[in-house]
Amino acid sequence: MAGREVYVYGGGGEGGGDGERCHAAQVVGADGEMDGEAMARFAAEAGLLGRGLSYAVVSIVGPQGSGKSTLLNHLFGTSFTEMDALKGRSQTTKGIWIAKAVGIEPFTVVMDLEGTDGRERGEDDTAFEKQSSLFALAVSDIVMINLWCHDIGREHAANRPLLKTIFEVLMRLFSPRKTTLLLVIRDKTKTPLEYLAQALKDDIQKIWDAVRKPEVYKEAALSEFFNVEVTALPSYEEKEELFKDEVGQLRQRFVHSITPGGLAADRRGVIPASGFCLSALQIWKVIRENKDLNLPAHKIMVATVRCEEIADEKLKRFISDKGWLELETAVNSGLVPGFGKKLNAILDSYLSEYDTEAMYFDEDVRTAKRQQLESEILKHAYPSFKTMLDHLHHVVLNKFKSDLEQSLRSGEGFAASARYCEQSSMTEFDAGLRDALVKHADWDTTKVRSKLEQHIEAHAASVRNTKLAELKATYEKMLLDALAGPVQSILETGERDSWACIRRLYRHETENAILAFSASLSQFELDQTTIRKMVMELREHARCIIEEKAREEAGNVLMRMKERFSTVLSRDKDSIPRTWKGNEDIRAITREARLAALRLLSIMVAIRLDDKPDKIDRALTTALLDGGPLAQKRSIEFTADPLASSTWEEVAPKNTLITPVQCKSIWRQFNAETDYAVAQAISMQEAHRRSNNWLPPAWTILLLAILGYNEFMFLLRNPLYLLGLFVAFVVSYAVWLQYDITAYFRHGTLSGLLTITSGFLPTIIDIMTAVINMSHSKKSSPHPPRHRPPLHAQSFKNQAQQQAQAQYQAPGSMPYSSSVDSNSDEEP
């Protein structure tokens, strides 16, 4: 076999294109001799010689038949011969083979070593296995150690003696170099990788600490010579696709492996590529000539292998045992009474069989493997035991929930119900736990019991919180109904004692609610701190209701002020609308209305639930209502403008609803929007006065009597003139009644004249037409004329008023005149 070379054309892989050749050669034969010429040809044809320091060497060691060649082929695109499992488990790789990784940079040399513990070489030739492993450590930057997952923790299967010997010889024969040990766990199980990695690293550290070192390296740490990395792969036979996917991910770690952060980033003492072949030949020569390597005793190795085979066979039979499978299936469906007894019987039978078959092997090895078998069976059975505990946990917890709900429905107190139900539930759980325990196992169930107690307490706390929340919400709703409406009504009245009334209402309703609330809390057996906190929260909620309502009303303060002003201005103390007939003191009424609006503003500016005196009302009255220059009208208690601030002197900022500056702005807007109502009242009063004073003054009448004495005597001496005056008086009186002259002149002289003039001629024509029609009807009627009611003067009056209003509201007239006319028509 020595010197055999293989060329494979690989495709794919990072950095590798179609047609890239995978150079492979056997450099060490089965007889242990290295073929220097094959090594040289490989280096030349693969292109290693010109690489300088830009190359890496990767090798793999591990038990025979552990899938080393398969892993390398999938990982590096090589073509090492793989074992055919269908033909039995036997030695496949013999000696040492070397190949180039396909599609990986930097240039990577891959060495596939003969498996350890092979039966083909026998006990006397196991030195080759040690020599080849030592060679791999000496020349490689990365050494992959292939391990079965179930071998972790075993003395020999995990290669512990081998590593110990290699560490000793490596430091004695060569200048130690920095090497990366990549532990590859094959056929990984559900055990988390971090646990497996820690166990392996601890084993390697123990081996390193126990190995005999030269004096110069006596205190050296493992990290000075080795970087230990751990990875895990699934079963290739059972999960081929997943295996390939994870190998593909592992392959990426070998790309740029010698760069900072790579797998071989810390390597030291690297030989240039041109001297690699010579260096490898010398290292192998020194290893072959060394006779001091001590191998483990053959009996111990045989006992180890055979006891392990027996234990593996018993474990497989247990896993496929019909009774166990039925028990496992039943556990997955629910609680199984007598689980512990049934599992103990099955376990005892297989341990007894192991003792019978392994009784002639080394006692220490036999005992260790028996303990390992027992541990593996219990490890396999533990998920079912855990499932049993989960079912028991679920059943007991549901029972607690049901019992607690039923107890609360019956009217029992919460604390007493929860305590009784918890005690009965834990008693039932302890009974079920004793029934499920396995005598061979020392499984810790305290965490399971503690977890159940936590879940029970958590559910009880959840129910308690729900009940407390419902109780609190009930009393909060009661306070809302008791406070919101009355507080709003009190604030709308705007009386001086509004806040005093609110405080009395707040104290009364809050104290009543707290008394009832505290009585309801007694069933929960809460500590005093929690009770005080909940009572304080309820009291604070009542305060928040009042504050929220006060803020809501403060937002509508301008509208409320205008409503209050309008009410006081337009209605007297008996709530009768004012008619403004001329004898009212509009100035005094206006001041009274503004004072009422200002009092409402002073109530809305701050929340006064603390019953502390303040000067807000006085400050607002002084600054906004007294009038005149502020320096002359301000009270002696205010040395500066009391509203020239953003806060009130005696009020905390959190209780301030309207700041002094905002009060000024609101008052200005209020005055601007209410001045029109005052002006309208004054106008109506002036119009009423003018309508009642249409006669000239008395002195004018006296002057006319004195100056017109001669004319008056002239009329008395001439009856004809007196008759004409009488007729004119009658006509004028008729016209007066027709037009309601008083109403027209109520709005002004010019307006009255225009209205009369526009309607005078049409009215005369209508009167003449009516007289003519009446005369014609008397002449043409054959019957004696019936006595018709005379045309009442009031009908002419109504017609004239309608015509006057129509003309008065013609286009071009002012809206104010129209509104005044409407108001005058409504007056009696």
C-alpha positions in Angstrom: 0.0 0.0 0.0 2.9 2.4 0.6 3.3 4.9 -2.2 -0.2 4.5 -3.6 -1.5 7.8 -5.0 -5.1 8.9 -5.9 -6.3 11.9 -8.0 -9.8 13.0 -7.7 -11.4 15.9 -9.6 -13.5 17.9 -7.1 -16.1 20.5 -7.8 -17.7 23.0 -5.5 -16.6 24.3 -2.2 -15.4 27.8 -1.4 -12.5 28.7 -3.5 -12.6 25.6 -5.6 -13.8 25.5 -9.1 -14.7 22.6 -11.4 -11.7 20.5 -12.2 -9.7 21.2 -9.0 -7.7 18.1 -8.2 -7.7 16.4 -4.8 -4.1 15.0 -4.5 -4.0 12.1 -2.0 -1.2 9.6 -1.1 -0.4 7.0 1.5 2.8 8.3 3.2 3.0 5.7 6.0 2.2 2.1 5.3 0.6 -0.5 7.5 4.2 -1.7 8.4 4.9 1.7 10.0 7.5 2.8 7.4 7.2 6.3 5.9 7.4 6.7 2.1 9.5 9.8 1.6 9.2 9.8 -2.2 5.4 9.7 -2.0 5.5 12.6 0.4 7.7 14.6 -1.9 5.6 13.8 -5.0 2.5 14.9 -3.1 4.0 18.2 -2.1 5.3 19.0 -5.6 2.1 18.0 -7.5 -0.3 19.6 -5.0 1.6 22.9 -5.1 2.7 22.9 -1.4 6.3 23.8 -1.9 5.7 27.4 -3.0 3.3 28.3 -0.2 5.9 29.7 2.2 4.1 30.0 5.6 0.6 30.3 4.1 -0.5 26.7 4.7 -2.2 24.7 7.4 -2.0 21.1 8.4 -5.1 19.3 9.7 -5.2 15.7 11.0 -7.7 13.5 12.6 -7.4 10.7 15.3 -10.0 8.6 16.9 -11.3 5.1 17.4 -11.5 2.7 14.5 -14.8 2.9 12.7 -15.8 6.2 14.2 -16.3 7.8 10.8 -13.1 9.8 10.5 -12.7 9.3 6.8 -16.3 10.1 6.2 -16.0 13.3 8.1 -12.9 14.4 6.2 -14.4 13.6 2.8 -17.5 15.7 3.5 -15.5 18.4 5.3 -12.6 18.9 2.9 -13.8 17.3 -0.4 -11.2 14.5 -0.1 -11.7 10.9 -1.2 -10.3 8.8 1.6 -11.7 5.2 1.7 -14.7 4.9 3.9 -15.9 1.8 5.8 -18.9 -0.1 4.4 -21.1 -0.7 7.4 -23.1 -3.3 5.5 -19.9 -5.5 5.4 -19.2 -5.3 9.1 -17.0 -3.0 11.2 -13.4 -3.5 10.3 -10.3 -1.5 9.7 -10.5 0.6 6.6 -7.7 3.2 6.9 -4.2 1.7 7.3 -1.2 3.8 8.1 -1.4 7.5 7.4 -2.9 9.1 4.3 -2.4 12.6 3.2 -4.5 14.8 0.8 -5.1 18.4 -0.2 -8.4 20.1 0.9 -10.5 21.1 -2.0 -11.7 24.7 -2.2 -10.2 26.0 1.0 -7.8 28.8 1.5 -5.1 28.8 2.8 -3.6 25.7 1.3 -4.7 22.9 3.8 -3.0 19.5 4.1 -5.3 16.9 5.5 -4.0 13.7 7.2 -6.2 10.6 7.8 -4.8 8.4 10.5 -5.4 4.7 11.2 -8.0 4.3 13.9 -7.0 3.5 17.5 -8.1 0.4 19.5 -8.3 -1.7 16.3 -8.3 -5.4 16.8 -6.4 -6.1 13.6 -3.0 -5.0 15.1 -3.5 -6.8 18.5 -2.1 -5.9 21.9 1.6 -6.0 20.9 1.4 -3.5 18.0 -0.7 -0.8 19.6 2.5 1.3 19.7 1.8 2.3 16.1 -1.5 3.9 17.1 0.4 6.0 19.7 3.1 6.9 17.3 0.8 8.0 14.6 -1.2 10.1 17.0 2.0 11.7 18.3 3.1 12.4 14.8 -0.2 14.1 14.1 0.2 16.4 17.1 3.8 17.2 16.2 3.2 18.3 12.6 -0.4 19.6 12.6 -1.8 23.0 13.3 -5.2 21.5 14.0 -5.8 18.0 15.4 -9.3 16.8 15.2 -10.1 14.1 17.8 -13.1 12.1 16.8 -15.2 11.0 19.8 -18.5 9.1 20.2 -20.9 11.1 22.3 -21.6 8.1 24.6 -17.8 7.7 25.2 -17.5 11.0 27.0 -16.4 10.4 30.5 -14.9 6.9 29.8 -11.3 6.3 30.8 -10.2 4.6 27.6 -12.7 5.2 24.9 -12.2 8.9 25.3 -8.4 8.4 24.6 -7.3 9.7 28.0 -4.3 7.4 28.4 -3.3 8.1 24.8 -3.4 11.9 25.3 -1.5 11.6 28.5 1.3 9.7 26.8 1.3 12.1 23.8 1.6 15.1 26.1 4.7 13.7 27.9 6.5 12.5 24.8 5.7 15.7 22.8 7.4 18.0 25.3 10.4 15.6 25.7 11.1 15.0 22.1 10.4 18.2 20.4 10.2 22.0 20.9 6.5 22.3 21.8 4.3 24.2 19.4 0.9 25.8 19.7 -1.7 23.3 18.5 -5.5 23.5 18.2 -7.3 20.5 19.5 -10.7 20.3 17.9 -12.8 17.7 19.7 -15.5 16.4 17.4 -18.4 14.8 19.2 -20.1 12.3 16.9 -23.7 11.2 17.1 -24.6 13.9 19.5 -27.6 13.5 21.8 -30.0 15.9 23.5 -27.3 16.8 26.1 -26.5 20.5 25.5 -23.2 21.1 23.8 -21.9 23.4 26.5 -22.2 20.6 29.1 -20.3 18.1 26.9 -17.7 20.7 26.0 -17.1 21.6 29.6 -16.7 17.9 30.6 -14.2 17.3 27.8 -12.2 20.4 28.6 -12.1 19.4 32.3 -10.8 15.9 31.3 -8.0 17.4 29.2 -7.1 19.8 31.9 -6.8 16.9 34.4 -4.7 14.9 32.0 -2.4 17.9 31.5 -2.1 18.5 35.3 -1.3 14.9 35.9 1.3 14.4 33.1 5.0 14.4 34.0 6.6 17.6 32.5 10.2 18.6 32.1 11.4 21.1 34.8 11.3 24.0 32.3 7.6 23.3 31.7 6.7 22.2 35.2 4.5 25.2 35.8 3.3 25.7 32.2 -0.4 26.0 31.6 -2.3 23.9 29.0 -3.3 27.1 27.1 0.4 27.8 26.3 0.6 24.8 24.0 -3.0 24.0 23.1 -6.2 25.7 22.1 -9.1 23.4 22.9 -12.3 23.7 20.7 -15.3 21.5 20.9 -18.0 20.8 18.3 -20.7 18.2 17.8 -22.3 16.5 14.8 -25.4 14.4 14.4 -25.4 10.8 13.3 -24.4 10.4 9.6 -26.4 7.2 9.2 -29.6 8.3 10.9 -29.6 12.0 9.9 -27.5 12.3 6.8 -28.9 15.6 5.5 -28.6 17.3 8.9 -25.1 15.9 9.2 -24.1 17.4 5.8 -25.6 20.7 6.7 -23.7 21.0 10.0 -20.5 19.7 8.3 -20.9 22.5 5.8 -21.1 25.0 8.6 -18.0 23.5 10.3 -16.1 23.8 6.9 -16.4 27.6 7.1 -14.3 27.5 10.3 -11.3 26.1 8.3 -11.5 28.9 5.7 -8.7 31.4 6.5 -7.9 29.3 9.5 -4.4 30.9 10.1 -5.6 34.5 10.0 -6.4 36.3 13.3 -9.5 34.8 14.8 -9.1 31.5 12.9 -8.8 28.0 14.3 -5.0 28.0 13.9 -4.4 31.7 14.6 -2.1 31.1 17.6 0.2 28.6 16.0 4.0 28.9 16.6 7.2 27.4 15.2 5.8 26.9 11.7 8.1 25.2 9.2 8.2 26.8 5.7 6.3 24.8 3.1 9.5 23.9 1.2 10.8 22.1 4.3 7.6 20.4 5.4 8.5 17.0 3.9 12.0 16.8 5.4 10.6 18.0 8.8 7.9 15.3 8.7 10.4 12.5 7.9 12.7 13.5 10.8 9.8 13.7 13.2 8.5 10.2 12.2 12.1 8.8 12.5 12.5 10.1 16.1 9.0 8.8 17.0 9.8 5.3 15.6 13.2 5.0 17.4 11.7 6.0 20.8 11.3 2.9 22.9 10.1 4.5 26.1 6.4 4.7 25.3 4.4 2.7 27.8 1.2 1.2 26.6 -1.9 0.2 28.8 -2.0 -3.4 29.9 -3.8 -5.7 27.5 -6.1 -7.2 30.1 -7.4 -3.8 31.2 -8.0 -2.9 27.5 -9.8 -6.2 26.9 -11.9 -5.9 30.0 -12.8 -2.4 29.1 -13.9 -3.3 25.6 -15.7 -6.5 26.6 -17.6 -5.0 29.5 -18.5 -2.1 27.4 -19.9 -4.4 24.7 -21.9 -6.3 27.3 -23.2 -3.1 28.8 -24.1 -1.7 25.3 -26.0 -4.9 24.5 -28.0 -4.7 27.8 -28.8 -1.1 27.1 -30.0 -1.8 23.6 -32.2 -4.7 24.9 -33.6 -2.4 27.6 -34.5 0.2 25.1 -36.4 -2.3 22.9 -37.9 -4.2 25.9 -41.6 -4.7 25.4 -42.5 -4.0 29.0 -40.5 -0.8 29.0 -42.0 0.4 25.7 -45.5 -0.2 27.1 -44.7 1.6 30.2 -43.2 4.5 28.3 -46.2 4.7 26.0 -48.6 4.7 29.0 -46.6 7.5 30.7 -46.9 9.6 27.6 -50.7 9.3 27.8 -51.1 10.1 31.5 -50.4 9.1 35.1 -49.4 5.5 35.6 -50.0 4.0 39.0 -47.0 1.9 40.3 -44.5 3.5 37.8 -41.6 3.2 40.2 -42.2 -0.5 41.0 -42.5 -1.5 37.3 -39.4 0.4 36.2 -37.4 -1.1 39.2 -38.3 -4.6 38.1 -37.2 -4.1 34.5 -33.9 -2.4 35.6 -33.1 -5.1 38.1 -33.4 -7.8 35.5 -30.9 -6.3 33.1 -28.4 -5.4 35.8 -28.5 -9.0 37.0 -27.8 -10.3 33.5 -24.9 -8.0 33.2 -23.4 -9.2 36.5 -23.7 -12.8 35.3 -21.9 -12.2 32.0 -19.2 -9.9 33.3 -18.3 -11.7 36.5 -14.9 -13.0 35.2 -13.5 -9.6 34.0 -11.4 -7.1 36.1 -13.5 -6.1 39.0 -12.7 -2.4 38.8 -13.5 -2.3 35.1 -16.6 -4.4 35.7 -17.9 -2.2 38.5 -17.3 1.0 36.5 -19.1 -0.3 33.4 -22.0 -1.6 35.6 -22.4 1.8 37.1 -22.2 3.3 33.6 -24.9 0.9 32.4 -27.1 1.7 35.3 -26.5 5.4 34.6 -27.3 5.0 30.9 -30.6 3.1 31.6 -31.7 5.7 34.2 -30.7 8.4 31.8 -32.9 6.8 29.1 -35.7 6.4 31.6 -35.5 9.8 33.2 -37.6 11.6 30.5 -40.5 9.2 31.3 -40.0 9.9 35.0 -40.0 13.6 34.2 -43.1 13.1 32.2 -44.7 11.4 35.1 -43.9 14.3 37.4 -45.3 16.7 34.8 -48.5 14.8 34.7 -48.7 14.7 38.5 -47.9 18.4 38.6 -50.6 19.1 36.1 -53.2 17.0 37.9 -52.5 18.4 41.3 -52.4 22.0 40.1 -55.8 21.6 38.3 -57.2 20.1 41.5 -56.0 23.0 43.5 -57.6 25.5 41.0 -60.9 23.6 41.1 -61.0 23.3 44.8 -60.2 26.9 45.4 -62.8 28.1 42.9 -65.5 25.9 44.5 -64.5 27.0 48.0 -64.8 30.7 47.1 -68.2 30.1 45.5 -69.4 28.6 48.7 -68.6 31.9 50.5 -65.5 30.9 52.4 -62.8 33.6 53.0 -60.1 33.7 50.4 -57.1 33.2 52.8 -58.6 30.2 54.6 -59.7 28.6 51.3 -56.3 29.0 49.7 -54.5 27.6 52.7 -56.7 24.5 53.0 -56.6 23.7 49.3 -52.8 24.1 49.1 -52.3 21.7 52.0 -54.5 19.0 50.5 -52.9 19.4 47.1 -49.3 19.0 48.3 -50.3 15.9 50.3 -51.7 14.3 47.1 -48.5 15.3 45.2 -46.2 13.7 47.8 -48.2 10.4 47.6 -47.9 10.4 43.8 -44.2 11.2 44.0 -43.5 8.2 46.3 -45.3 5.9 43.9 -43.1 7.1 41.0 -39.7 7.0 42.5 -37.0 4.5 41.3 -34.8 2.9 44.0 -31.6 2.9 41.9 -31.9 6.6 41.1 -31.1 9.5 43.3 -33.1 11.9 41.2 -33.6 15.2 43.0 -37.3 16.0 43.2 -37.1 19.0 45.5 -37.1 21.3 42.5 -40.2 19.7 41.1 -42.0 20.0 44.4 -40.8 23.6 44.8 -42.0 24.4 41.3 -45.4 23.0 42.1 -45.5 25.1 45.3 -44.5 28.2 43.3 -47.3 27.5 40.7 -49.9 27.0 43.4 -48.8 30.2 45.1 -48.7 32.0 41.8 -52.2 30.9 41.0 -53.4 31.8 44.5 -51.7 35.2 44.1 -53.3 35.7 40.7 -56.8 34.9 42.0 -56.2 37.1 45.0 -55.0 40.0 42.8 -58.1 39.5 40.5 -60.4 39.5 43.5 -58.7 42.6 45.0 -58.8 44.3 41.6 -62.5 43.6 41.3 -63.2 44.8 44.8 -61.2 47.9 44.3 -62.9 48.7 41.0 -66.3 48.3 42.7 -65.5 50.9 45.4 -63.8 53.2 42.8 -67.1 53.1 40.8 -69.0 53.8 44.0 -66.8 56.9 44.7 -67.1 58.0 41.1 -70.9 57.9 41.2 -71.0 59.6 44.6 -68.5 62.4 43.8 -68.5 63.2 40.1 -72.1 64.6 39.7 -72.3 66.5 43.0 -68.8 68.1 42.5 -69.8 69.3 39.0 -73.0 70.7 40.4 -71.3 72.5 43.2 -68.7 74.0 40.9 -71.3 75.2 38.5 -73.1 77.1 41.3 -70.0 79.1 42.0 -70.8 80.0 45.6 -68.2 81.3 48.0 -68.3 78.1 50.0 -68.1 75.7 47.0 -64.8 74.2 48.0 -65.9 73.9 51.6 -69.0 71.9 50.4 -66.7 69.8 48.2 -64.4 69.0 51.1 -67.3 67.9 53.3 -68.6 65.8 50.5 -65.1 64.3 49.9 -64.5 63.4 53.5 -68.0 61.9 54.0 -68.0 59.7 50.9 -64.4 58.7 51.2 -64.6 57.7 54.9 -67.8 55.6 54.2 -66.1 53.9 51.3 -62.9 53.2 53.2 -64.8 51.7 56.1 -66.7 49.3 53.8 -63.5 48.6 51.8 -61.4 47.7 54.9 -64.1 45.3 56.1 -64.1 43.6 52.7 -60.3 43.2 52.8 -60.3 41.3 56.1 -61.0 38.0 54.3 -57.7 38.2 52.4 -55.5 38.4 55.6 -53.2 41.0 54.1 -50.5 42.7 56.1 -51.1 46.1 57.5 -48.7 47.8 55.0 -50.6 46.4 52.0 -54.0 47.4 53.6 -52.7 50.9 54.3 -51.4 51.1 50.7 -54.7 50.0 49.2 -56.7 52.4 51.4 -54.4 55.2 50.5 -54.9 54.3 46.8 -58.7 54.4 47.2 -58.5 57.8 49.0 -56.2 59.1 46.3 -58.6 57.8 43.6 -61.4 59.8 45.3 -59.2 62.9 45.2 -58.3 62.3 41.6 -62.0 62.1 40.7 -62.5 65.6 42.2 -59.3 67.0 40.6 -60.3 65.6 37.2 -63.8 67.1 37.5 -62.3 70.4 38.6 -59.9 70.4 35.7 -62.7 69.6 33.3 -64.8 72.5 34.7 -61.7 74.8 34.6 -61.4 74.1 30.9 -65.0 75.5 30.4 -64.6 78.4 32.8 -65.0 81.1 30.2 -68.3 79.6 29.0 -69.5 79.3 32.6 -68.5 82.9 33.3 -70.5 84.2 30.4 -73.5 82.1 31.4 -73.3 83.5 34.9 -72.9 87.0 33.7 -75.8 86.7 31.3 -78.0 85.2 34.0 -77.3 88.0 36.5 -77.6 90.8 33.8 -80.8 89.6 32.2 -82.7 88.4 35.2 -83.5 90.0 38.6 -83.2 88.2 41.9 -86.5 86.5 41.4 -85.3 85.1 38.1 -87.7 87.4 36.1 -86.4 88.7 32.8 -85.5 92.4 32.9 -87.3 94.8 30.5 -84.9 97.8 30.8 -87.7 100.4 31.2 -85.3 103.2 32.2 -85.3 103.0 36.0 -82.6 100.2 36.3 -79.0 101.0 37.4 -77.2 99.2 34.6 -73.8 100.0 36.0 -74.5 98.4 39.3 -76.2 95.4 37.7 -73.2 95.0 35.4 -70.8 95.1 38.3 -72.9 92.6 40.2 -72.9 90.3 37.1 -69.1 90.6 36.6 -68.5 90.0 40.3 -70.5 86.8 40.1 -68.5 85.7 37.0 -65.2 86.7 38.8 -66.3 84.7 41.9 -66.8 81.7 39.6 -63.4 82.2 38.1 -61.8 82.4 41.6 -63.3 79.1 42.5 -62.0 77.4 39.3 -58.4 78.6 39.5 -57.2 76.1 42.0 -58.0 72.8 43.8 -58.6 73.5 47.5 -59.0 70.1 49.1 -56.5 70.8 51.8 -58.6 73.5 53.6 -55.8 76.1 53.5 -56.6 79.8 53.4 -55.6 81.8 50.3 -56.0 85.3 48.9 -57.0 84.3 45.4 -60.5 85.9 45.5 -59.2 89.2 46.9 -56.4 89.3 44.3 -58.7 88.7 41.4 -61.2 91.3 42.7 -58.5 93.9 43.3 -56.7 93.3 40.0 -59.6 92.8 37.6 -62.8 94.3 39.0 -61.9 97.5 41.0 -61.1 99.4 37.8 -59.0 102.5 37.4 -55.2 102.7 37.6 -53.9 99.7 39.4 -51.5 101.7 41.6 -54.5 103.6 43.0 -57.0 100.8 43.4 -54.8 97.9 44.6 -55.4 96.8 48.2 -52.7 97.6 50.7 -52.0 93.8 51.1 -50.6 93.6 47.6 -47.4 95.5 47.0 -47.2 94.4 43.3 -49.5 93.2 40.6 -51.0 90.0 42.1 -51.6 88.5 38.7 -48.1 89.2 37.3 -47.0 85.6 38.1 -47.4 82.1 36.9 -48.2 80.6 40.3 -50.5 81.5 43.2 -48.8 82.4 46.4 -50.6 79.9 48.7 -51.3 77.2 46.2 -49.0 74.4 45.1 -48.3 74.1 41.4 -49.9 70.7 41.2 -53.2 72.1 42.5 -53.2 75.1 40.1 -55.8 74.9 37.4 -55.6 78.4 36.0 -52.5 80.6 36.5 -52.7 84.3 37.4 -51.5 85.2 33.9 -54.1 83.0 32.4 -56.8 84.7 34.6 -55.9 88.0 33.0 -56.2 86.7 29.6 -59.5 85.0 30.4 -60.9 88.2 31.9 -59.9 90.3 28.9 -61.7 87.8 26.6 -64.7 87.7 29.0 -65.0 91.5 29.0 -64.7 91.7 25.2 -67.5 89.1 24.7 -69.8 90.6 27.3 -69.5 94.3 26.5 -72.0 93.9 23.7 -74.7 92.6 26.0 -74.1 95.7 28.3 -74.2 98.0 25.3 -77.4 96.5 24.1 -79.0 96.9 27.5 -78.0 100.6 27.6 -79.4 101.1 24.1 -82.7 99.5 25.0 -83.0 101.6 28.1 -82.3 104.8 26.1 -84.8 103.9 23.5 -87.5 103.3 26.1 -86.8 106.7 27.6 -87.1 108.4 24.3 -90.4 106.7 23.6 -91.9 107.9 26.9 -90.7 111.5 26.5 -92.0 112.5 23.1 -93.6 115.8 24.3 -91.5 118.9 24.4 -90.3 120.2 27.7 -92.7 122.2 30.0 -90.8 125.5 29.5 -91.3 125.2 25.8 -95.0 124.7 26.3 -95.2 127.8 28.6 -93.2 129.9 26.1 -95.5 128.9 23.3 -98.6 129.8 25.4 -97.2 133.3 26.1 -96.0 134.0 22.6 -99.1 132.5 20.9 -101.7 134.3 23.0 -102.8 136.6 20.2 -103.2 133.7 17.8 -105.3 131.8 20.3 -107.6 134.7 20.7 -107.9 135.0 17.0 -109.1 131.5 16.7 -111.7 132.1 19.4 -113.1 135.1 17.4 -113.2 133.0 14.1 -115.2 129.8 14.6 -114.4 128.7 11.0 -110.8 128.4 11.8 -111.6 126.6 15.0 -113.7 124.1 13.1 -110.8 123.5 10.7 -108.5 122.9 13.6 -111.0 120.4 15.0 -111.1 118.5 11.8 -107.3 118.5 11.6 -107.2 117.2 15.2 -109.6 114.4 14.3 -107.6 113.4 11.2 -104.3 113.6 13.2 -105.8 111.4 15.9 -106.9 108.8 13.4 -103.5 108.8 11.8 -101.9 108.5 15.3 -104.0 105.4 16.0 -103.3 104.0 12.6 -99.5 104.3 12.8 -98.8 103.9 16.5 -96.6 106.9 16.3 -95.2 106.2 19.8 -93.7 102.9 18.7 -92.2 104.4 15.6 -90.5 107.3 17.4 -89.2 104.9 20.0 -86.3 104.1 17.7 -85.5 107.7 16.8 -87.0 110.8 15.2 -85.6 110.3 11.8 -86.5 106.6 11.7 -90.1 107.4 12.7 -90.5 110.2 10.1 -89.2 108.0 7.3 -91.5 105.1 8.3 -94.6 107.4 8.5 -93.8 109.1 5.2 -93.3 105.9 3.3 -96.6 104.5 4.4 -98.8 107.6 4.6 -100.0 107.8 1.0 -100.9 104.1 0.5 -102.9 104.2 3.7 -104.9 107.3 2.6 -105.7 105.5 -0.7 -106.8 102.4 1.1 -109.1 104.4 3.3 -110.7 106.3 0.4 -111.1 103.0 -1.5 -112.9 101.5 1.4 -115.3 104.5 1.8 -116.2 104.4 -2.0 -116.9 100.7 -1.9 -119.1 101.2 1.1 -121.2 103.9 -0.7 -121.6 101.8 -3.8 -122.7 98.8 -1.9 -125.4 100.8 -0.1 -126.9 102.1 -3.4 -126.9 98.7 -5.2 -128.3 96.6 -2.4 -132.2 95.9 -2.9 -132.5 94.9 0.7 -132.3 97.2 3.5 -128.7 97.6 4.4 -127.6 95.5 7.3 -125.8 97.2 10.1 -122.2 96.3 9.5 -119.7 96.7 12.2 -117.6 99.8 11.7 -114.0 99.3 10.5 -112.1 99.4 13.8 -109.2 101.7 13.9 -107.1 98.9 15.4 -107.1 97.0 12.0 -105.7 100.1 10.3 -103.1 100.2 13.0 -102.1 96.5 12.4 -101.8 97.0 8.7 -99.7 100.1 9.1 -97.4 98.3 11.5 -96.9 95.4 9.1 -96.1 97.8 6.2 -93.8 99.8 8.4 -91.9 96.7 9.5 -91.5 95.5 5.9 -90.1 98.8 4.9 -87.9 99.1 8.0 -86.3 95.7 7.2 -85.7 96.6 3.6 -82.2 95.9 2.1 -79.6 98.4 3.4 -81.1 98.5 6.9 -78.8 97.4 9.8 -79.2 94.1 11.6 -79.1 95.9 14.9 -82.2 97.9 14.0 -84.0 94.8 13.1 -83.2 93.2 16.4 -84.3 96.3 18.3 -87.5 96.4 16.3 -88.2 92.8 17.2 -87.6 93.6 20.9 -89.9 96.6 20.8 -92.7 94.5 19.3 -92.5 92.1 22.1 -92.8 94.8 24.7 -96.3 95.4 26.2 
